[in-house]
Structure formats: C-alpha cells, structure tokens
C-alpha cells in the first residue's frame, strides 16, 4: 500500500484491465486488511482517499478475486467495519426493474432462485443436477417440480415472444 496516484492508476490499467479515468471508484485493501485506498478520477485530476484502522480489520469477500463490483452501500459498510456476509438484505422497490419484465422473465428468475437453493449452476437451460447433500428428499422433489414448471412456462413464453410456436401460448403450457 505504498503506491499513490501513478502506481495505483498503472495497477488499474495493467492488472484490472480498466480505465482509471472512467470515473469509477477503485478500492484497494492491503493484505492485513488494515488500510484501504480509493482512487477515482474527476474533471481536473485524480483523487485518492485513504483510511487506516488503528484496531480491527476491514471485512470483505476475499474469495471474490482481484476484481469485484461493489454497490455504494457495500463500500460504506466495509468502511464502517461491517461484515457484508452478516448483512441481511430486504427487497426494495427499484423503479423500472420489474415493470418492464414479462411474466415469463419472472418465471425464469424464480427458476434461478430455486437452482440457487438446490446448489445447481444458474441458468434455466442448464440441466438438472443431483440433490444437495443434507437436503430432505421431499424438499428436493418439491423444488425440482416447481423448477421444472417455471422453466416450462418461461421457455414457452420466450418461444411465443419470438413467434417460434406459431400457436397461442396456452397450447404449450
């Protein structure tokens, strides 16, 4: 963490393959997780913000790799010393997010949520996998039946949207 403006901007270009003058915030945390630096570019030049903890450490997901996208609130939580894995997030209204989605898109999202619960790879076109270790068979069968129904509705809706079926959607569900 000895690097300053030039060293960090070179690191952003070479290691992260990003443009440091894009206006994004680039956050760097040292190995001991006691020091944090934020580099960003605004009209007129680079800005560098730094914080060193006298006690404790910054908490973040180190397994995410060198390059991770953070929301503004997540950055604030890290700076305040709050562990992101212990934070409970509640659903919030986001203007325009659900209103533009069709019911078939929502079915695909539901199927992906079930895939996540089952420990399967995301994506409705990926095949089914085995039961997660420790999961009850009744739960597994219920979730896979829901998943298959959501996938069928979603795929039929996508096909109808692309006019691949040539018939009404009700004939295929």
MARBA-3410 file (N, C-alpha, C, O; in Angstrom, 1 decimal):
173
0.8,-1.2,0.0,0.0,0.0,0.0,0.9,1.3,0.0,0.5,2.3,0.5 ~ 2.0,1.2,-0.6,2.9,2.3,-0.7,2.6,3.1,-1.9,3.1,4.3,-2.1 ~ 1.8,2.6,-2.8,1.6,3.2,-4.1,0.6,4.4,-3.9,-0.3,4.4,-3.1 ~ 0.8,5.4,-4.8,-0.1,6.6,-4.8,-0.8,6.7,-6.1,-1.1,5.7,-6.7 ~ -1.0,7.9,-6.6,-1.8,8.1,-7.8,-1.3,7.4,-9.0,-2.0,6.6,-9.6
0.0,7.5,-9.3,0.5,6.9,-10.6,0.6,5.4,-10.4,0.3,4.7,-11.4 ~ 1.1,4.9,-9.3,1.2,3.5,-9.1,-0.1,2.8,-9.1,-0.3,1.7,-9.7 ~ -1.1,3.3,-8.5,-2.4,2.7,-8.5,-3.1,2.8,-9.8,-3.8,1.9,-10.2 ~ -3.0,3.9,-10.5,-3.6,4.0,-11.9,-2.9,3.0,-12.8,-3.6,2.5,-13.7 ~ -1.6,2.8,-12.7,-0.9,1.8,-13.5,-1.4,0.4,-13.2,-1.6,-0.4,-14.1
-1.6,0.1,-11.9,-2.1,-1.2,-11.5,-3.5,-1.4,-12.0,-3.9,-2.5,-12.4 ~ -4.4,-0.4,-12.1,-5.7,-0.5,-12.6,-5.7,-0.8,-14.1,-6.4,-1.7,-14.6 ~ -4.8,-0.2,-14.8,-4.6,-0.4,-16.3,-4.1,-1.8,-16.5,-4.7,-2.6,-17.4 ~ -3.1,-2.2,-15.8,-2.4,-3.5,-16.1,-3.1,-4.7,-15.5,-3.4,-5.7,-16.3 ~ -3.3,-4.7,-14.3,-3.9,-5.9,-13.6,-5.4,-6.0,-13.7,-5.9,-7.1,-13.9
-6.1,-4.9,-13.7,-7.6,-5.0,-13.7,-8.1,-4.7,-15.2,-9.3,-5.0,-15.4 ~ -7.3,-4.3,-16.1,-7.6,-4.0,-17.5,-8.8,-3.0,-17.5,-9.8,-3.2,-18.3 ~ -8.8,-2.0,-16.7,-9.8,-1.0,-16.7,-9.1,0.4,-17.0,-7.9,0.6,-16.9 ~ -10.0,1.4,-17.2,-9.5,2.7,-17.5,-9.7,3.5,-16.2,-10.8,3.7,-15.7 ~ -8.6,3.9,-15.5,-8.7,4.7,-14.3,-9.3,6.0,-14.4,-9.8,6.6,-13.4
-9.4,6.6,-15.6,-10.1,7.9,-15.7,-11.5,7.8,-16.1,-12.1,8.7,-16.6 ~ -12.1,6.6,-15.9,-13.5,6.3,-16.3,-14.5,7.0,-15.3,-15.7,7.1,-15.6 ~ -14.1,7.4,-14.1,-15.0,8.0,-13.1,-15.4,6.9,-12.1,-16.1,7.3,-11.1 ~ -15.1,5.7,-12.3,-15.4,4.6,-11.3,-14.5,4.8,-10.1,-13.4,5.4,-10.2 ~ -15.0,4.3,-9.0,-14.2,4.2,-7.8,-13.4,2.9,-7.7,-14.0,1.8,-7.9
-12.1,2.9,-7.5,-11.3,1.8,-7.5,-10.8,1.6,-6.0,-10.1,2.5,-5.5 ~ -11.2,0.5,-5.4,-10.9,0.3,-3.9,-9.8,-0.7,-3.8,-9.8,-1.8,-4.4 ~ -8.8,-0.4,-3.0,-7.6,-1.2,-2.7,-7.5,-1.4,-1.2,-7.6,-0.5,-0.4 ~ -7.4,-2.7,-0.8,-7.2,-3.0,0.6,-5.9,-3.9,0.7,-5.7,-4.8,-0.1 ~ -5.1,-3.5,1.7,-3.8,-4.2,1.9,-4.1,-5.6,2.4,-5.2,-6.0,2.8
-3.0,-6.5,2.4,-3.1,-7.9,2.8,-3.6,-8.0,4.2,-4.3,-9.0,4.5 ~ -3.1,-7.2,5.1,-3.5,-7.3,6.5,-4.9,-6.8,6.8,-5.5,-6.9,7.9 ~ -5.5,-6.1,5.7,-6.8,-5.6,5.8,-7.0,-4.5,6.9,-8.0,-4.4,7.5 ~ -5.9,-3.7,7.0,-6.0,-2.6,8.0,-5.9,-1.3,7.3,-6.2,-0.2,7.9 ~ -5.7,-1.2,6.0,-5.6,0.0,5.3,-6.4,-0.1,4.0,-6.4,-1.1,3.3
-7.1,1.0,3.6,-8.0,1.0,2.4,-7.7,2.3,1.7,-7.6,3.3,2.3 ~ -7.6,2.2,0.3,-7.4,3.4,-0.5,-8.5,3.3,-1.6,-8.8,2.3,-2.2 ~ -9.0,4.5,-1.9,-10.0,4.6,-3.0,-9.4,5.6,-4.0,-9.2,6.8,-3.6 ~ -9.3,5.2,-5.2,-8.8,6.1,-6.3,-9.9,6.3,-7.3,-10.5,5.4,-7.7 ~ -10.1,7.6,-7.7,-11.1,7.9,-8.7,-10.6,9.1,-9.4,-9.8,9.9,-9.0
-11.2,9.3,-10.6,-10.8,10.5,-11.5,-12.0,11.3,-11.6,-13.1,10.9,-11.9 ~ -11.9,12.6,-11.4,-12.9,13.6,-11.7,-12.3,14.7,-12.5,-11.1,14.8,-12.6 ~ -13.1,15.5,-13.2,-12.6,16.5,-14.1,-11.5,17.3,-13.3,-11.8,18.0,-12.3 ~ -10.4,17.3,-13.8,-9.3,18.1,-13.2,-8.2,17.2,-12.7,-7.0,17.7,-12.5 ~ -8.5,15.9,-12.4,-7.4,15.0,-12.0,-7.9,13.9,-11.1,-9.1,13.7,-10.8
-6.9,13.1,-10.6,-7.1,12.0,-9.7,-7.4,12.5,-8.3,-6.9,13.5,-7.8 ~ -8.2,11.7,-7.6,-8.5,11.9,-6.2,-8.2,10.6,-5.5,-8.5,9.5,-6.0 ~ -7.5,10.7,-4.3,-7.1,9.5,-3.6,-7.6,9.7,-2.1,-7.3,10.7,-1.5 ~ -8.4,8.7,-1.7,-8.9,8.7,-0.3,-8.3,7.5,0.4,-8.3,6.4,-0.2 ~ -7.9,7.7,1.6,-7.3,6.6,2.4,-7.8,6.6,3.8,-8.2,7.6,4.4
-7.9,5.3,4.3,-8.3,5.2,5.7,-7.4,4.0,6.3,-7.3,3.0,5.7 ~ -6.8,4.3,7.5,-6.0,3.3,8.2,-6.7,3.0,9.5,-7.0,3.9,10.3 ~ -6.9,1.7,9.8,-7.6,1.4,11.0,-6.5,1.2,12.1,-5.4,0.7,11.9 ~ -6.8,1.7,13.3,-5.9,1.6,14.4,-6.2,0.3,15.1,-5.3,-0.3,15.8 ~ -7.4,-0.3,15.0,-7.7,-1.6,15.6,-8.7,-2.3,14.7,-9.4,-1.6,13.9
-8.7,-3.6,14.7,-9.5,-4.4,13.9,-9.1,-4.4,12.4,-8.0,-4.0,12.0 ~ -10.0,-5.0,11.6,-9.7,-5.1,10.1,-11.0,-4.8,9.3,-12.1,-4.8,9.8 ~ -10.7,-4.5,8.0,-11.8,-4.4,7.1,-12.3,-5.8,6.7,-11.5,-6.7,6.6 ~ -13.7,-5.9,6.6,-14.3,-7.2,6.2,-14.8,-7.1,4.8,-15.6,-6.2,4.5 ~ -14.4,-8.1,4.0,-14.9,-8.2,2.6,-14.7,-9.6,2.1,-13.9,-10.3,2.8
-15.2,-9.9,1.0,-15.1,-11.2,0.4,-13.8,-11.4,-0.4,-13.8,-11.0,-1.5 ~ -12.8,-11.9,0.2,-11.5,-12.1,-0.4,-11.6,-13.2,-1.5,-10.7,-13.2,-2.4 ~ -12.5,-14.1,-1.4,-12.6,-15.2,-2.4,-13.2,-14.7,-3.7,-13.2,-15.5,-4.7 ~ -13.7,-13.5,-3.8,-14.3,-13.0,-5.0,-13.3,-12.7,-6.1,-13.7,-12.4,-7.2 ~ -12.0,-12.7,-5.8,-11.0,-12.4,-6.7,-10.5,-11.0,-6.6,-10.9,-10.2,-5.7
-9.6,-10.6,-7.6,-9.0,-9.3,-7.5,-9.9,-8.2,-7.9,-9.8,-7.1,-7.5 ~ -10.9,-8.6,-8.8,-11.8,-7.5,-9.3,-13.2,-7.9,-8.9,-13.8,-8.9,-9.3 ~ -13.8,-7.0,-8.1,-15.2,-7.2,-7.6,-16.0,-5.9,-7.8,-15.5,-4.8,-7.5 ~ -17.2,-6.1,-8.2,-18.1,-4.9,-8.3,-18.8,-4.7,-7.0,-19.3,-5.6,-6.4 ~ -18.8,-3.5,-6.5,-19.4,-3.1,-5.2,-20.5,-2.0,-5.4,-20.3,-1.2,-6.3
-21.6,-2.1,-4.7,-22.5,-1.0,-4.7,-22.0,0.0,-3.7,-21.1,-0.3,-2.9 ~ -22.5,1.2,-3.8,-22.1,2.3,-2.9,-22.3,1.9,-1.5,-21.5,2.2,-0.6 ~ -23.5,1.3,-1.2,-23.8,0.9,0.2,-22.9,-0.1,0.7,-22.5,-0.1,1.9 ~ -22.4,-1.1,-0.1,-21.5,-2.1,0.3,-20.1,-1.5,0.7,-19.5,-1.9,1.6 ~ -19.7,-0.5,-0.1,-18.4,0.2,0.2,-18.5,0.9,1.5,-17.6,0.9,2.3
-19.7,1.6,1.7,-19.9,2.3,3.0,-19.8,1.3,4.2,-19.3,1.6,5.2 ~ -20.4,0.1,4.0,-20.4,-0.9,5.1,-19.0,-1.4,5.4,-18.6,-1.5,6.5 ~ -18.2,-1.6,4.3,-16.8,-2.0,4.5,-16.1,-1.0,5.3,-15.3,-1.3,6.2 ~ -16.2,0.3,4.9,-15.5,1.4,5.5,-15.9,1.5,7.0,-15.1,1.8,7.9 ~ -17.2,1.2,7.3,-17.7,1.3,8.7,-17.3,0.1,9.5,-17.6,0.1,10.7
-16.7,-0.9,8.9,-16.3,-2.1,9.6,-17.4,-3.2,9.8,-17.3,-4.0,10.6 ~ -18.4,-3.1,8.9,-19.5,-4.1,9.0,-19.2,-5.2,8.0,-18.9,-5.0,6.8 ~ -19.3,-6.5,8.5,-19.1,-7.6,7.6,-20.2,-7.8,6.7,-21.4,-8.0,7.1 ~ -20.0,-7.8,5.4,-21.0,-7.9,4.4,-21.8,-9.3,4.4,-22.9,-9.4,4.1 ~ -21.1,-10.3,4.9,-21.7,-11.6,4.9,-22.8,-11.7,6.0,-23.6,-12.6,6.0
-22.7,-10.8,7.0,-23.7,-10.8,8.1,-24.8,-9.9,7.9,-25.7,-9.8,8.7 ~ -24.8,-9.2,6.8,-25.8,-8.2,6.5,-27.1,-8.9,5.9,-26.9,-9.7,4.9 ~ -28.2,-8.6,6.3,-29.5,-9.1,5.8,-30.1,-8.1,4.9,-30.4,-7.0,5.3 ~ -30.3,-8.5,3.6,-30.9,-7.5,2.7,-32.4,-7.8,2.5,-32.8,-9.0,2.4 ~ -33.2,-6.8,2.4,-34.6,-6.9,2.2,-34.9,-6.4,0.8,-34.2,-5.6,0.2
-36.0,-6.9,0.3,-36.4,-6.5,-1.1,-36.8,-5.0,-1.0,-37.4,-4.5,-0.1 ~ -36.4,-4.3,-2.1,-36.7,-2.9,-2.2,-37.3,-2.6,-3.6,-37.0,-3.4,-4.5 ~ -38.1,-1.6,-3.7,-38.6,-1.2,-4.9,-37.5,-0.5,-5.7,-36.9,0.4,-5.2 ~ -37.4,-0.9,-7.0,-36.5,-0.3,-7.9,-37.3,0.2,-9.1,-37.8,-0.7,-9.8 ~ -37.3,1.5,-9.3,-38.1,2.0,-10.5,-37.7,1.3,-11.8,-36.5,1.3,-12.2
-38.7,0.8,-12.5,-38.5,0.3,-13.8,-37.9,-1.1,-13.9,-37.8,-1.7,-15.0 ~ -37.6,-1.7,-12.8,-36.9,-3.0,-12.8,-37.9,-4.2,-13.2,-37.7,-4.9,-14.1 ~ -39.0,-4.2,-12.4,-40.0,-5.3,-12.6,-41.1,-4.9,-13.6,-41.7,-5.8,-14.2 ~ -41.3,-3.7,-13.8,-42.4,-3.3,-14.7,-42.1,-3.6,-16.1,-43.0,-3.9,-16.9 ~ -40.9,-3.7,-16.5,-40.5,-4.0,-17.9,-40.3,-5.5,-18.1,-40.3,-5.9,-19.3
-40.3,-6.3,-17.1,-40.1,-7.7,-17.2,-41.5,-8.3,-17.5,-42.5,-8.0,-17.0 ~ -41.4,-9.3,-18.4,-42.7,-10.1,-18.7,-42.8,-11.1,-17.6,-41.9,-11.4,-16.8 ~ -44.0,-11.7,-17.6,-44.2,-12.8,-16.6,-43.3,-14.0,-16.8,-43.0,-14.7,-15.9 ~ -42.9,-14.2,-18.1,-42.0,-15.3,-18.4,-40.6,-15.0,-17.9,-39.9,-16.0,-17.5 ~ -40.2,-13.8,-17.9,-38.9,-13.4,-17.4,-38.9,-13.7,-15.9,-37.9,-14.1,-15.3
-40.0,-13.3,-15.2,-40.1,-13.5,-13.8,-40.1,-15.0,-13.4,-39.5,-15.4,-12.4 ~ -40.7,-15.8,-14.3,-40.6,-17.3,-14.1,-39.2,-17.8,-14.2,-38.8,-18.7,-13.5 ~ -38.4,-17.3,-15.1,-37.0,-17.7,-15.3,-36.3,-17.3,-14.0,-35.4,-18.0,-13.6 ~ -36.5,-16.1,-13.5,-35.9,-15.7,-12.2,-36.2,-16.6,-11.1,-35.4,-16.9,-10.3 ~ -37.5,-17.0,-11.0,-37.9,-17.9,-9.9,-37.2,-19.2,-10.1,-36.8,-19.8,-9.1
-37.1,-19.7,-11.3,-36.4,-21.0,-11.5,-34.9,-20.8,-11.1,-34.4,-21.8,-10.5 ~ -34.3,-19.7,-11.4,-32.9,-19.5,-11.0,-32.8,-19.4,-9.5,-31.8,-19.9,-8.9 ~ -33.7,-18.9,-8.8,-33.7,-18.8,-7.3,-33.8,-20.2,-6.8,-33.1,-20.6,-5.8 ~ -34.6,-21.1,-7.4,-34.7,-22.5,-6.9,-33.4,-23.2,-7.2,-32.9,-24.0,-6.4 ~ -32.8,-22.9,-8.4,-31.5,-23.6,-8.7,-30.4,-23.2,-7.7,-29.6,-24.0,-7.3
-30.5,-21.9,-7.2,-29.6,-21.5,-6.2,-29.8,-22.2,-4.9,-28.8,-22.6,-4.2 ~ -31.1,-22.4,-4.5,-31.4,-23.2,-3.3,-30.9,-24.6,-3.4,-30.4,-25.2,-2.4 ~ -31.0,-25.2,-4.6,-30.6,-26.6,-4.8,-29.0,-26.7,-5.0,-28.5,-27.8,-5.0 ~ -28.4,-25.6,-5.1,-26.9,-25.6,-5.3,-26.5,-25.9,-6.8,-25.4,-26.4,-7.0 ~ -27.4,-25.7,-7.7,-27.2,-26.0,-9.1,-26.6,-24.8,-9.8,-26.7,-23.7,-9.3
-26.0,-25.0,-10.9,-25.5,-23.9,-11.7,-26.6,-23.0,-12.2,-27.7,-23.6,-12.7 ~ -26.5,-21.7,-12.2,-27.6,-20.8,-12.7,-27.8,-21.0,-14.2,-27.0,-21.3,-14.9 ~ -29.1,-20.6,-14.6,-29.4,-20.7,-16.0,-30.5,-21.8,-16.3,-30.2,-22.9,-16.0 ~ -31.6,-21.4,-16.8,-32.7,-22.4,-17.0,-32.4,-23.4,-18.1,-33.0,-24.4,-18.1 ~ -31.4,-23.1,-18.9,-31.1,-24.1,-20.0,-30.1,-25.1,-19.5,-29.8,-26.1,-20.2
-29.5,-24.9,-18.3,-28.6,-25.9,-17.8,-29.4,-27.1,-17.3,-30.5,-26.9,-16.7 ~ -28.9,-28.3,-17.4,-29.6,-29.5,-17.0,-29.8,-29.6,-15.5,-29.1,-28.8,-14.7 ~ -30.6,-30.5,-15.1,-30.8,-30.7,-13.7,-29.6,-31.5,-13.1,-28.9,-32.1,-13.8 ~ -29.4,-31.3,-11.8,-28.3,-32.0,-11.2,-28.8,-32.8,-10.0,-30.0,-33.0,-9.8 ~ -27.9,-33.3,-9.2,-28.3,-34.1,-8.1,-28.8,-33.3,-6.9,-28.6,-32.1,-6.8
-29.4,-34.0,-5.9,-29.9,-33.5,-4.7,-28.7,-33.0,-3.9,-27.6,-33.6,-3.8 ~ -28.9,-31.8,-3.3,-27.8,-31.2,-2.4,-27.7,-32.1,-1.1,-28.6,-32.6,-0.6 ~ -26.4,-32.2,-0.7,-26.2,-33.1,0.5,-26.9,-32.5,1.7,-26.8,-31.3,2.0 ~ -27.6,-33.3,2.4,-28.3,-32.9,3.6,-29.7,-32.4,3.4,-30.4,-32.1,4.4 ~ -30.1,-32.3,2.1,-31.5,-31.9,1.8,-32.4,-33.1,1.9,-32.1,-34.2,1.4
-33.6,-32.8,2.4,-34.6,-33.9,2.5,-35.1,-34.2,1.1,-35.2,-33.3,0.2 ~ -35.5,-35.5,0.9,-36.0,-35.9,-0.5,-37.3,-35.2,-0.8,-37.5,-34.8,-2.0 ~ -38.2,-35.0,0.2,-39.4,-34.3,-0.1,-39.2,-32.9,-0.6,-39.8,-32.4,-1.5 ~ -38.3,-32.2,0.1,-37.9,-30.8,-0.3,-37.3,-30.8,-1.7,-37.7,-30.0,-2.5 ~ -36.4,-31.7,-1.9,-35.8,-31.8,-3.2,-36.8,-32.0,-4.3,-36.8,-31.3,-5.4
-37.7,-33.0,-4.1,-38.7,-33.3,-5.2,-39.7,-32.1,-5.4,-40.1,-31.8,-6.5 ~ -40.1,-31.4,-4.3,-41.0,-30.3,-4.4,-40.3,-29.1,-5.2,-40.9,-28.5,-6.0 ~ -39.0,-28.9,-4.8,-38.3,-27.8,-5.5,-38.0,-28.1,-7.0,-38.2,-27.2,-7.8 ~ -37.7,-29.3,-7.3,-37.5,-29.7,-8.7,-38.8,-29.6,-9.5,-38.7,-29.2,-10.7 ~ -39.9,-30.0,-8.9,-41.2,-29.9,-9.6,-41.5,-28.4,-9.9,-42.0,-28.1,-11.0
-41.3,-27.6,-8.9,-41.5,-26.1,-9.1,-40.6,-25.6,-10.1,-41.0,-24.8,-11.0 ~ -39.3,-26.0,-10.1,-38.3,-25.5,-11.0,-38.7,-25.9,-12.4,-38.7,-25.1,-13.3 ~ -39.1,-27.2,-12.6,-39.5,-27.6,-14.0,-40.7,-26.9,-14.5,-40.8,-26.6,-15.7 ~ -41.7,-26.6,-13.6,-42.9,-25.9,-14.1,-42.5,-24.4,-14.5,-43.0,-23.9,-15.5 ~ -41.6,-23.8,-13.7,-41.2,-22.4,-14.0,-40.4,-22.4,-15.3,-40.6,-21.5,-16.1
-39.6,-23.4,-15.5,-38.8,-23.4,-16.8,-39.7,-23.7,-18.0,-39.5,-23.0,-19.0 ~ -40.7,-24.5,-17.9,-41.6,-24.8,-19.0,-42.4,-23.5,-19.3,-42.5,-23.2,-20.5 ~ -42.9,-22.8,-18.4,-43.6,-21.6,-18.6,-42.7,-20.5,-19.3,-43.1,-19.9,-20.2 ~ -41.5,-20.4,-18.7,-40.6,-19.4,-19.2,-40.2,-19.7,-20.6,-40.2,-18.8,-21.5 ~ -39.8,-20.9,-20.9,-39.4,-21.3,-22.3,-40.5,-21.1,-23.3,-40.3,-20.7,-24.4
-41.8,-21.5,-22.9,-42.9,-21.3,-23.8,-43.2,-19.9,-24.0,-43.5,-19.5,-25.2 ~ -43.0,-19.0,-23.0,-43.2,-17.6,-23.2,-42.2,-17.0,-24.1,-42.5,-16.1,-24.9 ~ -40.9,-17.4,-24.0,-39.9,-16.9,-24.8,-40.1,-17.3,-26.3,-39.9,-16.6,-27.2 ~ -40.5,-18.6,-26.5,-40.8,-19.1,-27.8,-41.9,-18.3,-28.4,-41.9,-18.0,-29.6 ~ -43.0,-18.1,-27.6,-44.1,-17.3,-28.2,-43.7,-15.9,-28.5,-44.2,-15.3,-29.5
-42.9,-15.3,-27.7,-42.4,-13.9,-27.9,-41.6,-13.9,-29.2,-41.7,-12.9,-29.9 ~ -40.9,-14.9,-29.5,-40.1,-14.9,-30.7,-40.9,-15.5,-31.9,-40.4,-15.6,-33.0 ~ -42.1,-15.9,-31.6,-43.0,-16.4,-32.6,-42.5,-17.7,-33.2,-42.6,-17.9,-34.4 ~ -41.9,-18.5,-32.4,-41.4,-19.8,-32.8,-42.5,-20.9,-32.8,-42.3,-21.9,-33.6 ~ -43.5,-20.7,-32.0,-44.5,-21.8,-31.9,-45.6,-21.8,-33.0,-46.0,-22.8,-33.4
-46.0,-20.6,-33.4,-47.0,-20.4,-34.4,-48.4,-20.6,-33.9,-49.4,-20.5,-34.6 ~ -48.5,-20.9,-32.6,-49.8,-21.1,-31.9,-49.8,-20.2,-30.7,-48.8,-19.5,-30.4 ~ -50.9,-20.2,-30.0,-51.0,-19.5,-28.7,-50.2,-20.1,-27.6,-50.0,-21.3,-27.7 ~ -49.8,-19.4,-26.7,-49.0,-19.9,-25.6,-49.8,-20.9,-24.7,-49.2,-21.8,-24.2 ~ -51.1,-20.8,-24.6,-51.9,-21.7,-23.8,-51.8,-23.2,-24.3,-52.0,-24.1,-23.6
-51.6,-23.3,-25.6,-51.5,-24.7,-26.2,-50.2,-25.4,-25.7,-50.2,-26.6,-25.8 ~ -49.3,-24.7,-25.2,-48.0,-25.3,-24.9,-47.7,-25.4,-23.4,-46.7,-26.1,-23.0 ~ -48.6,-24.8,-22.6,-48.3,-24.8,-21.2,-49.1,-26.0,-20.6,-49.1,-26.2,-19.4
END
